[in-house]
């Protein structure tokens, strides 16, 4: 071949123009911020603009040292981990269970209706979820408090939205409520892909419905479960698949439940955009990213070892 | 022989008993899920259709007690809210159309396996999918570009989505090459091929991406709060709702400590009105949610496919 890649490039100039438009976008909105993490190592003043990324005085690990010696850092870090791990533990299995139950539904119309309904919360903003939570749970007019009171389960209204001890349960349950249906799509698709012959053989052998779920469906969708698990482990600190940590902590957090609801992301926002300590906030954000990358790699390696199935 | 038969019938009996029990469990679980998802929306709806003062007495669970449309009338009398409604529709339409077009063109180029430097482009995309600079550097980039507090901050940063691009690439690859070839023979350039040949065949994937992007725009309060707060004209519906709810939440928390004061305040502020802050909030929430409820079921078969395509490893 005498034609070089460059000649090919020129011949495809119009396609290259389209592709490069996307690449330029990525360079500006993804790679420039990545370059911007050097803010974490210098003393940046916003007046200096983009060039100031590079010209600000270098301070090394000063911001990280400050962060680690901050007395509230331990609590904020623990809150981030607790929220993330609880969501992984409870939110992750729910779509799988839900898709198993959906799959066992025999009346097709009911099944279709349940699917459609279960997708609804995914499309609704966290702001609306916050509004719904206020109307259901608030200690003044919350309908759940009224019902519990009427039924005699509680003696006085519970402050679900303000006390720190209720923050994690409310966050986890609302996350399940919002994303369970959506993520069941993937598992339901995996179940639909199972060879019918396997079922028929199992039925002939006298396998019960539970046995079919346990011995056919679950092993068949294991690769899908592993892939989704890796994806959600990678986004663990962001709040798993839905990436809901920030919005939940920001919208459900307040001065009273702060001890449980303040997480790394809201802390970044507070010290960065509100207090104007941009370099310090970048350091907080960078630390979170580093942990996330480590989690992706580690979980991928673990998945490869356990099931011989990795993402990359 | 008899024994075998017996065993068989016992098996069928056991199966049918188990079957029935499982069906009962499924029925119960699904009823609970149904109620848990629908009731919160339904509750907001009935409160929004009930006279506000009356609703604050409590006890409304299933139907409005004093039906009224006053809450909605009041919501739509608020000029700031109407302005934010207009802004939300504008950014959703402009943002969605431009994002689908832009991402579509990029994806169309990337779907050509013989595109020069394609490997480099793909690598840049994948790396950008897994790594990010975080909020503050991103904010600084927006600031340096002069996007803060402009309409552009809604549209431009969401023009391109890597995940959406990959979905589109996968879809475009299912379109037969021969269609493109014959268009090329007729003298069409790539732009014409995209708009005349590819786009008409790609409506399912365009609808899916438009739904994802459109819902994102519709629901976004984040960019208003952090990137455009100083420009009142840019306030969106989701942002307004967030402000309403945050205020209500704070009042309710403060109310725990000073219940009397807050209810006195509420009565004082709107002595003649039948609506309350809560009933207005509910009406606003319904106004925000209804367009979504009206749109997404019709796109269901598309987005379900989209998620499935996306879950297949590239």
Interface residues (C-beta under 8 A of the other chain):
Chain A: X5 X6 X8 X9 X12 X14 X15 X16 X17 X18 X19 X21 X22 X23 X25 X26 X27 X28 X29 X30 X31 X32 X33 X34 X35 X36 X37 X39 X44 X46 X49 X50 X53 X98 X101 X104 X105 X106 X110 X114 X115 X116 X117 X118 X119 X120 X121 X123 X124 X125 X126 X127 X128 X130 X131 X132 X134 X135 X136 X138 X139 X140 X141 X143 X146 X147 X159 X161 X162 X177 X181 X182 X185 X186 X189 X206 X208 X209 X210 X224 X227 X228 X234 X247 X251 X254 X256 X265 X268 X269 X272 X273 X278 X281 X282 X285 X286 X288 X289 X293 X296 X311
Chain B: X11 X14 X15 X18 X19 X22 X23 X26 X29 X30 X33 X34 X36 X37 X38 X40 X41 X43 X44 X47 X56 X58 X59 X61 X102 X103 X105 X106 X108 X109 X110 X112 X114 X115 X116 X117 X118 X121 X124 X125 X128 X130 X131 X132 X133 X134 X135 X136 X137 X138 X139 X140 X141 X143 X144 X145 X157 X159 X160 X162 X165 X189 X190 X191 X215 X218 X219 X220 X221 X222 X226 X238 X241 X242 X244 X245 X246 X248 X249 X250 X252 X253 X255 X256 X259 X262 X278 X281 X282 X285 X288 X289 X292 X293 X296 X297 X300 X304 X307 X308 X311 X313
